[in-house]
């Protein structure tokens, strides 16, 4: 395995390799980890810069894992596993890279003189609260480092394990800006079992949203992805947004399924097996591109916004005093790490 070519983040581009070549492979003979292999590595850097070309609303990410046992058939991050000489299908779901020194690297990188205390997003590549986190417990150390540095951050997850770290989130929220979101693209249980087999059911994720908000940690919902012809009917969108509202979500936004290389091949193979009648409609809709037509995406977003107004999402948003701004950094700290 070419560990010298292993990269830790989908956004690293042409940067030098970030993982030392030697990795420890482990398997665990317990039901939740059966059939999985974990590659324990020591990362050289964990706080990763997002390229400007991505046009994402954040510039820095932390991803303590590569690969994801959620096994979502549409996951856009699948392609990144090919950097490891692994495939973007079954290997992505079952061969997980674990950055065992993630917490210590975060603490060191936030303490570097050049770090400016910018917002850091987590859960943007693979889920930091996937099944492996129950064993490796990387997030408590990461959250403690962020809290100690009063560094603002956000977390997006499909996992319920985030509730384990609720006291740490509350501690961090007392010092800096903290936001969370759960991903629930649909509340159809039959669809969930097929497309997100390793995740908690949608209802459980909405319970997580409710628990976070009840505890004073603002939590919204990303309806991601809305899957054409499978979860985009007026009735399906209405049911999802209604249940999201019932969970007390502070916000809801929709993102339509996109099929980048790696995810495209895996998803279309799944589609041929489970919904062969949709193969031709998908070919017509996507036309070999990664994204559905702009007008389709805008229609989905508009309908979800209208439903959010209908069900009052945002009306009960948490109102907490804003965290005080960090002290001005001396000139030598103004360069980006």
Secondary structure, DSSP 4 states (H G I P E B T S, - for coil): --GGG--SSTT-TTPPP-B-S--EEE---SGGGTT-EEEEE-BS--EEEPPGGG--S-SEEE--EES-TT--TT-GGGGGGGGGT--TTHHHHHEEEEETTHHHHHHHHHTSTT-----EEESSSS-TTSTTHHHH--HHHHHHHHHHTT--EEEEES-SGGGGGHHHHHHHHTTS-EEEEEE-S---HHHHHHH-TTSPPHHHHHHHHHHHHHTT--EEEEEEEEPTTTS-SHHHHHHHHHHHHHTT-S-EEEEE----TTHHHHHHHHHHHH-GGGHHHHHHHHTTSSS--HHHHHHHHHHHHHHHHHTTTTTT----PPPPPPPPPPGGG-S--
